[in-house]
Amino acid sequence: MEEIKVLDGSYIEKMAELYKAAFAGDPWNDDWSDREQLLEYIKEISGSCNALNYGYFIDGELVAISAGMTRHWWEGTNYNIEELCVSPKLQGKGIGSKFMKLIEDEIRAKGYHGIFLQTDLDKPSYKFYKKNGFGDLDKHVSLYKSVL
């Protein structure tokens, strides 16, 4: 059985396990060996005052997560995704696209205007989001400055 659920704080540990596994391999190779740092990150991205986190379950097992928040804007309310991932053993099998469609159905039912997210141009996630109907924001740019 497959289902989507809204995830609350009781899923932090499972979200952290899935996130760590999803981003441990190529092309990300994220080192989340510091468990406390990982748990704090998951709490940060999933625990805002307007948190909205979804989990995709197959036969009761959490296999995909979307951690984000409701963001109110003059154009309408959006779902802002901070992180989305699928279990490595299920990547490339259409689970991510199916999950994204279910998320779209959920936010549409809430009357939200859209979904906003950021990703890297040089990662497979960029092609995934493009394939699932996301478009580049021509006038939007992300900026970063290292202070070290």
C-alpha positions as CSV (number, residue, x, y, z in Angstrom):
1,M,0.0,0.0,0.0
2,E,1.2,3.5,-0.9
3,E,0.2,6.7,0.9
4,I,1.3,10.3,1.6
5,K,1.2,11.7,5.1
6,V,1.9,15.0,6.8
7,L,4.9,14.4,9.0
8,D,5.1,15.9,12.5
9,G,8.0,16.1,14.9
10,S,7.7,12.4,15.8
11,Y,9.2,11.5,12.4
12,I,12.5,13.5,13.0
13,E,14.6,10.3,13.5
14,K,13.2,8.5,10.4
15,M,13.5,11.7,8.3
16,A,17.2,12.0,9.4
17,E,18.0,8.4,8.5
18,L,16.4,8.7,5.1
19,Y,18.0,12.1,4.3
20,K,21.5,10.8,5.3
21,A,21.1,7.7,3.1
22,A,19.8,9.7,0.2
23,F,22.6,12.2,0.1
24,A,25.6,10.0,1.1
25,G,26.4,8.8,-2.4
26,D,27.2,10.4,-5.7
27,P,26.9,13.1,-6.8
28,W,26.4,14.8,-3.4
29,N,28.7,12.7,-1.1
30,D,27.4,14.6,2.0
31,D,29.2,13.5,5.2
32,W,26.5,13.5,7.9
33,S,28.6,11.4,10.3
34,D,27.9,13.9,13.1
35,R,24.5,12.7,14.1
36,E,23.7,15.7,16.3
37,Q,24.4,18.0,13.4
38,L,22.1,16.0,11.2
39,L,19.3,16.0,13.7
40,E,19.6,19.7,14.2
41,Y,19.5,20.3,10.5
42,I,16.4,18.1,10.0
43,K,14.7,20.0,12.9
44,E,15.6,23.3,11.4
45,I,14.2,22.5,7.9
46,S,11.1,20.7,9.2
47,G,10.1,22.6,12.3
48,S,9.4,26.2,11.4
49,C,6.2,27.9,12.7
50,N,4.6,27.2,9.3
51,A,6.2,23.7,8.8
52,L,4.6,21.5,6.2
53,N,6.4,18.1,5.8
54,Y,5.2,15.2,3.7
55,G,6.2,11.6,3.8
56,Y,5.6,8.9,1.2
57,F,5.1,5.5,2.6
58,I,5.1,2.1,0.8
59,D,3.9,-0.8,3.0
60,G,4.3,1.3,6.1
61,E,8.0,2.2,5.3
62,L,9.0,5.9,4.9
63,V,10.6,6.0,1.4
64,A,10.5,9.7,0.5
65,I,10.3,13.0,2.4
66,S,9.6,16.6,1.5
67,A,10.5,19.1,4.3
68,G,9.3,22.6,3.9
69,M,6.9,25.3,5.0
70,T,3.9,27.3,4.0
71,R,5.0,30.8,2.8
72,H,2.5,33.6,2.4
73,W,3.3,36.1,-0.4
74,W,1.4,38.8,-2.1
75,E,0.8,36.5,-5.1
76,G,-0.6,33.8,-2.9
77,T,0.4,31.1,-0.5
78,N,3.1,28.7,-1.6
79,Y,4.7,25.5,-0.4
80,N,8.4,26.1,-0.1
81,I,10.4,22.9,-0.2
82,E,13.7,23.0,1.7
83,E,14.6,19.3,1.0
84,L,13.1,16.5,-1.0
85,C,14.6,13.0,-1.2
86,V,13.8,9.4,-2.1
87,S,15.4,6.3,-0.6
88,P,18.5,5.4,-2.6
89,K,17.2,1.9,-3.2
90,L,14.1,3.4,-5.0
91,Q,15.6,6.2,-6.9
92,G,15.1,6.1,-10.7
93,K,11.8,4.1,-10.3
94,G,9.3,6.9,-10.6
95,I,8.7,7.2,-6.9
96,G,9.9,10.9,-6.7
97,S,7.6,11.9,-9.6
98,K,4.7,10.1,-8.0
99,F,5.4,11.7,-4.7
100,M,5.7,15.1,-6.3
101,K,2.3,14.7,-8.0
102,L,0.7,13.7,-4.6
103,I,2.3,16.8,-3.0
104,E,0.9,19.0,-5.8
105,D,-2.5,17.5,-5.2
106,E,-2.3,18.2,-1.5
107,I,-1.3,21.8,-1.9
108,R,-3.8,22.4,-4.7
109,A,-6.5,21.1,-2.3
110,K,-5.3,23.6,0.3
111,G,-5.8,26.4,-2.3
112,Y,-2.1,27.2,-2.5
113,H,-0.7,29.1,-5.4
114,G,2.4,27.0,-6.1
115,I,5.6,25.3,-5.0
116,F,9.0,27.0,-4.7
117,L,12.3,25.3,-4.3
118,Q,16.0,25.8,-5.1
119,T,18.4,23.2,-6.4
120,D,21.8,23.0,-8.1
121,L,22.1,23.2,-11.9
122,D,24.8,20.5,-12.0
123,K,22.9,17.9,-10.0
124,P,20.4,15.2,-11.2
125,S,17.7,17.0,-9.1
126,Y,17.6,19.9,-11.6
127,K,16.6,17.5,-14.4
128,F,14.1,15.8,-12.1
129,Y,12.3,19.0,-11.2
130,K,12.4,20.2,-14.9
131,K,10.8,16.9,-15.9
132,N,8.1,17.4,-13.3
133,G,7.1,20.8,-14.7
134,F,9.2,23.2,-12.7
135,G,10.6,26.2,-14.5
136,D,13.6,28.5,-13.9
137,L,12.8,31.8,-12.4
138,D,14.5,34.2,-14.9
139,K,14.8,37.1,-12.5
140,H,15.6,35.1,-9.3
141,V,19.1,34.4,-8.2
142,S,20.6,32.9,-5.1
143,L,23.6,34.6,-3.5
144,Y,26.2,33.5,-1.1
145,K,29.2,35.0,0.6
146,S,31.8,33.0,2.5
147,V,33.0,34.8,5.6
148,L,35.7,32.3,6.5
